[in-house]
Amino acid sequence: MPQLSKKYLPLLILFLFSVPLFFINIQTVHPWGDDFAQYIKEAQNISQGRPFYQSGYIFNKYNPVYAPPQYPPGFPLLLAPVVKFLGLSFRAMCCFNSFIAACLLFALFAFFRKQAGVVASVCLAVLITYSGFMINIKASVLADTSCLLFITLYLTLRRSDTWPRKRIAWLVVFAAMAILIRSQAVFLLVAEGLFLFLSFIISSVKERTVRVKNMLRPPSLYVIAGVLTFSLFLNKVVFPTPVSTAVFYSNFIQDALKGNVYIAIKGYTGYLLKTISGFFYYETYNSFFDAAIYFIQGMGLVFGITGFLISISKRIAFDDVFFFIMCIVIICYPVRDPRYFLPAVPILFYYCYATLKVLLAALPGLNPRMAAVLLTAIYLCVGFSYLKKSTKNAPAGCIPQQKDQVAFQYITQHVGNHDIIVFTKPRALTLFTGKRCMNVAWQITPEMNKKIFDSLQVKYMLVLDGLDDGYFKTYLNKVQHPLDSVRISEGYTLYSLR
């Protein structure tokens, strides 16, 4: 009986920590987030049996940084039951995010349990799930947490020395699902390829001969082949699309390469360090705790880098290769967003644990378990004011308020189903009105935008006061004077272009 209690006690503790997640940062209104809107619209399409990509959003290929033609269908597929039964309820979607976060809590415990003690694994899982970044992103209907869940499952299963077919099959499923949720997860395959190459080089040096069979060692080659085959089937048979997202990413990369790559990489190296320390940050609202959180951030950064060096000094594992690749992504990727580093966060916290373990070994008077619990308690105490405030916080500039509902209703009733509206938040507009919408390409001149609009016979331009309307008003005043305009609601003006 005591052994049974010891086995299930960590799971009970994790369950108790999962309950507050359903009350923290649960929002009832939709911020002006177009990313949210596109995911929700695709989920709505799936729930209604329509092709997921039919969102009403018209992709402007001359704007390579705004959004792809469609997002991968994995996250909308998970979200579809919520939308089907509860409609456009932002509270329900935030509760779904909390469910994913709760699942992540247990997945993180399994990940750390492979190489850490039970107490340390519980503490590390709680630290990540309750970190300021993870709590903040819970209020966003984005794919990142769901993708992290499947990547964590993959990394957990990947930590093994035996590779039966069943394990490799699950690795293929987890990796394919992560990629189906968020394209960035393809770096798992890049890491597998690089790890396979490094393993081949290391084994060849040790054996002083080149053996082809070393390239056939599982699981890397089998996982890469399996995921590519499975993903090709999903993309071409199950979820085919008329417009490939490759157009978006190729334009995006070309636009990024036009700048000075060396200067960008040099500047982004500093951003990488800021990103890593940011995952230990809490908004504290208190000057005393501000000093504490800055210290925690500094220690997290130093411990993380040190842990990486300790790990690769012993032997290069798959986790080390994946972590390194995610660092390169942050340095080279032209969009500054810490979400792109999120898949590597479990490995980062494990590096911190490895460093702390070495330090505690040099201080035999300290109990490692008590130290883990104490550090976790201190971190949660520092962030308590943020956690408490996030139970009541509502983001500014949310929709639909009364004025938004009036505007959306007017557009629904007076704009034709085949007419196109130019708006700075086209994906949100099409979600709430069902109309065809597109954005401007602010990277090109208004005159070039006019050629694009003329080729598509764009009929309307919607301007919302205070919402990035400068480019639109310049366009209307200097390039294409509207035929007519109507104030459809407070702040909303609909201009007729033809």
N, C-alpha and C positions, 0 to 999 in steps of 0.2 A: 504493500500500500504506500509506504513512503516513497518508493521508487516511482510509482505511478504519479504521485503528486509532484515529484521533482520533474518528471517528464512534461507534465501539462501546465505547470506553474508559469513558465515563460510565455506560453500561448495565452494563458489567462491574462497576464500582464499586458501583452500586446493587444488583446481584445479590449481591455479597459482603456488603453490609449487610443484605440480606434474610434471609440464612441464620441469623444469631443470633436473629432474631425467633422462630424455631421452638423455641428453647431458653429464652427469657426469659418468665417469668410463665406457664408452662404448669402448670396445676393438675390434680390427679387426683381431687379431691373437689368436691362441689357445696355452696357456701355456702348459708345460709338465704336465698336470693334468690328471691322470688316472681316478679319480673320474668323472671328466667332461666327459671323453671319454665313460665310461660305460653308463652314463645317455643318452648321445647323440646317442650311438649305439642302445640302447633299444628304444629310440624315433624313430630312423630310421627304426627299425624293425616294430614297430607299424604302422608307416606311409605307409609301404609297405605291410602290411597285414600278416607279419610273426610273430611267437611267440616272444614276447618281449625279452625272455631270451637267444635267439640264437645269442650271441654276438661274438662267436669265442674265447672268453676268457675261458681258462681251469683253473678251481679252484684247487689250491694246498692246500689240507686240513692240511698240516703240517706247513702252514704259517697262523696262526690264526689272525694276526693283519693287513694283507695287504688289503683284500677285500673279501666280500661274493661272492658266485657263481653268484648272480644277485642282483640288487637293486630292491626295491619295484616299481611297475609299475606306481604309481600315477604321479610322476613328468614327466617321459617319455611320459605319456599319454597327459599331458598338453603341453609338448614341441613338440609333434608329428606334429601338423599342421605347425609349423615354419619350421621344417626340411623337411616336405613334399613339401612345396611350395618354400622355399628359400635355400634348401640344407644345406651343412655344413658351413653356414655363421655364424661365431662367433659374428659378429656385430649384426646380426638379433637376435641371442640368448641373447645377452646382452640387446637389446631393449625389448625382452620379459621379462627379469628380471626387467627392468624398469617399464614395465606395471604391473607386480606383485607388485613391490614396491609402485606404485601409488595406486593400490587397497588396499594395506596394510595401506597406509596413511589414507584412508577413514575408513577402518575397525577399526583402532586405535582410530580415533575420536569417532566412535560409542561406542567403549569400554569405553573410559574415560567419555563420555557424560552421562553414566549411573549414575555416582557418582560425577562428577565434573562440573563446569560451562562451558559455551561454549568457552570462551576465554582460559581457562586452558586446555580444551580438544584439541583445535587447537594447542596450544603451545606444549603439550605433544606429540601429534601425529607427529608434525614436528621435535621435538627433537629426537625422536627415529628413524624416517625415514632418517634423515640427520646426524645421529651419525656416527662417523668415522667407526665403525664396520659395520654398514649396508651399507654404501657407498662402503666400501672395498669389501664386499661380493657380491655386485652387478655385479662385473666383473667376477664372478665365476659361471659356469653353474652347480649349486648345488641346492638341493631340500630344503634347510633350510628356505629360505624366503617364498616359497610357502607353506611349512608346517606351518610356523608361521602365515600366512594369515588365514588358516583354524582353527588353534588353537585360534587365536584372535576372529574369528567369534563365535567359541564355547564358549569362556569365556564371550563374550558379551551377548549371548543368555542365558548363564547359570546364569547371574545375574538377578534373578527374584524370586518372591514369589508365582507365579501361574504357573501351569504346564499342560496346555492343550495338547492334543495329538499332535497337529501340532508342538508345540514348541519342544516336546520330539523327534518327528520325525526328525526335523532339527538338533537337537543336535546329533542324531545318524548319520546323513549324514555327518555333519562337522567332527565329531570325526573319522568316518570310512575313510573319505577322507584324513584326516591328517595322519592316520596310513598307508594308502595306499601310501602316498607320502614319509613318513619317519617313520620307525618302532619305533623310539624313542617316537612318540606320543602316544604309548600304555600306557605311564605313566598317561595320562588323565584317563584311566580306573582304574589304580592303585589308583589315587587320589580319584576317585569316590568311590571305595571300602573302602578306609581308612576313607573318609568323612562320608560314611554311617555307618561305625562301630563307629566312634566318636560320631555321632549324636545319635546313639542308646544308647551308654553308658551315654551320657549327659542327654538324656530324661529319661532314667531309673533311674538315680540318682535324678533328679528333682521330678519325680513322685513316687519315692521310691518303684517302682515295675517294673518287666520286662514284657513288652508288645511286643509280636511278630509283631503286626501291625506297630510298629515303624520302623521295618526293611523294610516295604513295602512302605514307603513314597517315592514318586517320588522326583527327577528324577533318582537318582543314580542307583537303581536296574534295572530300565527299560532301562536306557542308556547302562549299562554294557551288559545286555542281548541282546539288539538290535544291538549294535556294534559288539559283538562277532558273532552273527548270520549273520549279513551283511558281515562282514569281512571273515567269513568262506565260504560264498557263492562266494565272489569275488576271494578268493585265490584258491578254489577248482574247481570252475566252469568257471569263466570268465578268470582268469589269473593263470591256473595251471602250475606248473614247475616240471621238472623231479628230480631236486636236491633241497632239502629244505635248506633255509638259517640257519636253526636250527643247522646244522653241524658246520657252521662258528662260530655262537655265543656260542655254547657249548664248542668248542675248545678254543675260546677266553677267556671265563670265567675260564676254567680249567687252562689255562696258567697263568692267572692273579692271581689265588689263590695259585699258587706254591710259590709266594713270601711272604714276611712278611706283612700280611694284616694290622697289627697295625701300622707299620712304614709308609706304603703307605697312610693309612687314615690320619695319623698325618701330613704327608707332604702335602697331598691334601687339608687339611683344609685351609692352607695358600694359596693354589692355588685358592680355592673358593673365598676368599676375593679379590685376584688379578683379578679373572675373573669378579666379580661384578663391581669393579672399572674400569675395561677395557672397559665396555660398555659406559663409559663417556669420553673416550680418543679420542683425535685427534692428528694426526701427524702435528706439527705446523711449523717446520723449522725456529723457532724464539725463542731465549732464553727467551725473555719477556713473550711470550705466553706459553712457556713451564711451567713456574711457575704458570700461570693462570690455565692451564689444570690439573696440579697436584693438585691444590686446588680444582678444580671442581670434580676431581676423588675422592678425600678424602671426600668431602661433599656428593657426590653421594653414597658412601659406607656407611657413617654414617647415612645419611637420609634414605637410603633404609632399613638398619637394624632397625633403630628406628621406621620407619613406619610399619614394620612387627610386632614389639612388640606392637605398638599402636593398630594395627588391631586385633591381637589375644587377647589383653586385654579386648576388647569389647565383641567379640564373634568369634568363629572359623568359618570362611567362607570357601567355596570350594577353592577360590583363595589362601588362606593361606596354605591349605593342599598341593595344587599343587606346590606352590613356595617352600615349605619345601622339598617335594620329589625331585624337580629338584636340590636343594642344595645337598641332599644326593647323587644324581647321580654324580655330579661333584666331591664330596669327594671320592666316592667309585670306580668310573669308572677309569680303568687304563690308558686310553688314555687322554692326556691333550689337550683339544680343547674347547675353549669357545663356539663353535657352539652348544654344547650339552646343554648349559644353555639358549640359545636363546628363547625357548618357554616361559620362565618365565620373560623375559624382560619387557613386558607391565605391569605386576604386580609389578616388581621392581620400575618402574617409577611412578606407582600409589602410592607406599609406600613413595617415595620421595615427591610427591605432598601432601600426608596426613601429613607428618612431617612439610613441609613448611607451610601448612595451619594452623597448631597449632602455629608455631612461629609467623606468621603474625597476628594471633588473639591476641597475646600478645603485638603487636605493632600497635595499632589502627590508628596511623598516616599514615600508608602505605596503598595504594590502591592495593588490591590483584590482580586485573586485570593488572594494570600497572606493578606490580612486575613480573607477569608471562611473559608479553611481553618483559620486560627489560632483564630478565634472558635468555630468548630464543634468543634475539638479541645478547647478550654478547657471548653466546655459539657458535652461528653461526659465529660471528666475529672472535672468537678464531680459528675456523676451516676453515676460509675462504681461507687461503693459500693452505690448503690441497684440498679443493673442487675445487679451481681454477686449481691446478696442475693436479688433476685427470681428467680434461677435455682433457688433452693432453698426459697423462702418458700411456706408453705401457710396459707391464711386460717383464723382461729379459728372454732369453731362450725360445722364442716362436717358434711354428711350425704352418704350414710347411713353412720353408724357402727353398731356392733353393736346398741346400744340402739335406734337408729332403725329398723334392719332388723326387729328383734323387734316394735316397735310397728306398723310398716307391715304386717307379715305378719299380725298379730292383726286389724287393721282390715280387711284384704283378706278374711280368712276369716270374720269375725263380723259385719260390717256389710253390710246388704243394698245391692244396686245402686241402689235407689230411695231409700234413706235419705239424709238430709242431715246433715253434720257441720259444726258451727261451730268454726273454728280461726283463729288469728291469721295463719297462713301457708297459706291454703286452696289456692292454686295449686300450691305445692310438694307438699302432701298429696295432691291429686288426681293429680299426675304419678306419684307412687310407689305409689299404692294404686288408682287408677282410680275412686275414689268421688266422690260429689257433695259439694262443700264450699263454704262461704261464710264471709265475715268479718262481724264486728259493725260497726255504724256508731257509732263512738265520739263522733261529733258530736251525737248525740241521747241521750236518757235511756235507761237500761236498760229502763224500762217500755215505751217505744216500740219498742225492739228486740224485746221479748217479743211485741208485736203482729205484728211482721214474721215472727218465728219461728213463731208460732201459725198465721199464714196459709199458711205453707209446710209446716207439719207437721214442723218440724225435730226430729230424734230424738236427736241426740247433740251434746255439746260436749266438745271435746278441749282439755286444758290441759297445756302443757309448762312445767315449773318454770323460771322465769327468762326466759321468752320473752314479754314483754308480757302477763303473765297477770293483772295487777291488775284490769282491767275485767271479765274473765271471772269471777274469784272474787267480786267485788262482785255481779255478776249472779246467781251461784249462791247466795250467802248471803242476799241481800235481795229478789230478784225472783222467781226460779223455782228452788225447791229441787229438786234432782235426785231421781229415783225410785231410782236406784242408781248406783254408781260402781265402777270396777275399775282397778287399777294395772296397765296392760298392759306397761309396761317402765320402766326407770329414768327417772324424771322425767315420764313420760307417764301421765296419768289420764284415762280416758274416762268421761264422765258421761251417764247416760240421762235425757233430759228428758221422755219420754213412753213 
